[in-house]
Amino acid sequence: MSLEYWYVFPYAVFVCIFATSSGFSGAVLFQPFFYFFLNVPVSQSIATGIATETIGMSGGAYRYAKMNYHDYSAFKWLLPFSLVGVLLGYFIFLKMPVVKLKALVGFVMVLVSVVQFLSLNKKVDHSVSKLKKWSWLTLISGIFSSTTGTGVAELNQPILEHAGKIPTKRANATAILLEASSDWLITLLNLSFGNIHFDILIFSVTGVLVGSQIGPRIAPYLPDRILKSVFATGVGGIGLFYLYQFFK
């Protein structure tokens, strides 16, 4: 094993703490890092970022399960839509340029960020009765995630919180569980194409295994307002980055 990419480890720890505590996926923060700083081809950057995220989100989902933070009724309803979206995304990926898909994702992410900032002081009561009519967005999130590496957690967190009326921390945890479950399917598909950079993955996975146990542990001690602000800032940054790539 080469130690050339050792510095990926501390970066992965930080990203995973940031992501698992606030309810969005970390793949989009790995992709530009791999591409711009490590000079890894785009396809490998995306695939390796998603593979890293798969382990990180799974570790975070496990920790949240031990803390009893998941809303399993919402998860069981939304998961099939996400998985179908992942499979559809691979067919769309073959037809539609990734740059255009990223622009669309970027616009949606910025919109989600704005909604979260506007709702910082809003109180919600638990209910999953309205989730069904928003399930189509979960399907779209799966499409986005399989084609660009971003979408499931970022779109489903506000669905769970605002449509499902699930409290912020439980919505974060459930979105991470949805992300982890969907990412395993995406990573298996990427493995079949041979796109994963394993010399980097060994350090990134080690880092997210550490970070995924820290993020959920600190989340209960952070006010919902801070978690929502971090989520909105992270998602907004993702959206602006994608839009910049499209318009530059």
N, C-alpha and C positions, 0 to 999 in steps of 0.2 A: 504494500500500500504506500503510495506517494504522499508525503506531507506537504506537497505544494499548495494545497488549498486549505491548510489548517485554520486560517482566519475566517473561513466560512462558519466555523463552529460558534464563536461569540455572536456573530451577526444573526445566526439562526436562533440562538437562545433569546435575543432581544425581540426579534420579529414575532416569535411564537408567544412570548409573554404578552406582547402588545395585542396580538390577534385573539388569543384564547380568553383574555380578560374582558375584551370589549365586543366580541361577537362577529368578527369578520375573518375571512380566510387570509392567509399570509402569502399565497402563491404569487400574487401580483407584486409583492415586495421582493420576492426572490428573483423573478424573471428579469427585471432590468439590472439587478445586481450581477446575475450570471452573464447577461449579455454585454453590458457596458464595461464592467470591471474585470470579468474573467474571460471575455472574448469567446464565449460559448455560442455556437449558432442558435438562431432564434428557435428552431424546432426543439432542440435539446434544452434550451433555457426554459421553455414552457413546460415540456414534459418532466424535466428534473424538478422544477418548481412545484408542479402538481404532485409528484411523487413525495417530495419533502412535506408538502402540506398534508398529504394523506396520513402520514405517520403523526405529524403534529396535531392535526384535528382529531385523530383517533385517540391519541394520548389525552388531549383535553376533554374529549367526550367521556372517556373512562373516568377521569377525575371528577367531572360533573355528575356522572352516574353515582359515584360513591357518595357524593354530597346531596343526592336526591334532587337535582335541579332540573331534570328533563321533564318536559310535558309529552308523555308518550302517546297520548291520544292524538295530539296535533302531529307528532312525528309520523305515526302510522298512516295518517291520512295523506300527508304531503309526500312521503318518500316515493311512492310509485310514480307520481308525476315528475319528480326530479330525475329518477332513473330513466324513464321514457325520454325525457328531454336530453339526457346525456347521449343516448343512442341516436336520437334524431340529429343531434349536433354534429355527429361524425359524418352523416350524409350531407348536411348543410356545409360543413367544412370543405368538402370536395367540390362544391359548386360556387361558394361565395368567398371573395377575398377576405382574409383575416383582418386586414386593415379596416375595411368597412364594418365588419362585425365589432371590432374594438371601438370604433367611433360610436356605434349604437350603444354598446355597453357603457362607454364613457358618459354619454348623455344621461342614461338611466341612473348611473352611479351619482352623478352630480344632483339629479333630482331627488334621489333617496337621501342624500346628505342634507339638502335643504329642508326636506320634510322632517328629518330628525332634529335639526336645529330649531325648527319652529315648534316642535313638540316637547322641548326640554322641560317645561313646567307642567306638562299635561299628566294627569293621573289616569290610570287604566284599571279596570276590574277584569278578573279572569273570566274568559268565555271563548270557546272554540266554535261557536255556532256559525260565525260568519266566514270561517276559513274556506268553506267549499266553493264559494263564488269567486275566490281569488286563487284557486288552484292552478289556473292557466298560467299565472305568473311564476309558479314553482316549476312548471314544465319549461317555460322560457329560461328560467335560471339554470336549469340543467343544460339547455342548448348553449347558453353563454359559457358555462363552465367548461364544457368539453371542447369548445372551439377556441376559447381565449384564456382559460385557466381561472376565470373569475366569474362569480355570479350566484352560486347557491346560497352561501351564508349571507352575502350582502343584500340580496333581494328578499330572502325569507325572514331575516330578522325583523324588518319593518312589517312584513305580512303577519308574522306571529304576534308582534307587539300591538300593532294598530288595528288589524282586522280580527285577530284572535283574542285581543285584549289580554294578552299574557304579560305579566310583569317583566320589566326589562331584563333582569338577570336570568330568569327562566327562558325568556325569548332568546337571549344570547346563547345559553347552553343548548337549547333545542336546535337552533340554527347551526351550531357547530356539529351536533350529532348528524344532522342532515348532510352537511358538507362532508364529513368523514365518510358516511355511507356512500355518497355519490362519487367521492374521489377514488375509492377503491376500484370502482368500475372503470373510471377514466384511466387510472394507472395501469390496470390490466390491459386495456386497449393500447396504451402507449408502449408497454413492454412488447407487445406483438409487432410494433413498428421499429423497435430498437432505438428509440429516441432518448433514452435516459443515460445521463453522464454519471457513471457509478463512482468515479474518482472523487467527484464533488459530493455525490449523494451520501457517502459514508460520513462526511463531516456535517452536512446539513441535517441529516436524520438524527445524528447524535445530539446536535444542538436543540432540535425541536423536541426531542424526548425529555430534555431537561426543562425547556421553556414551557412545555405543555402541562407540567405538573406545578409550575409556579403561578402561571396566569390565573387558573381557576381558584387557586388558594387565596390570592389577593383580591379577586373580584368582589367577594362578599363584604369586604371592608371599605369598598369604594362607593360613594354615593351614586345613585342612578344617573344623576345629572352629569357627573364626570364620565361615566361609562358611555352614555349617549353622545357626549361631546367628542370623546375619543373615537367612537364608532363613526360619527358624522365626519370628523376630520379625516380619518383614514380612508373612508369610502369616497369622500370628495376628492382627496388627493389621487386616488386610483382613477376616478373619472377624468380629472383634468390631465393626468398623464396620458391616458388613452386619446383624449381629444387633441392634445399637443402632437402626438405621433401622427394623427390623421391630417392635421392642418399644416404641419411644418413643411 
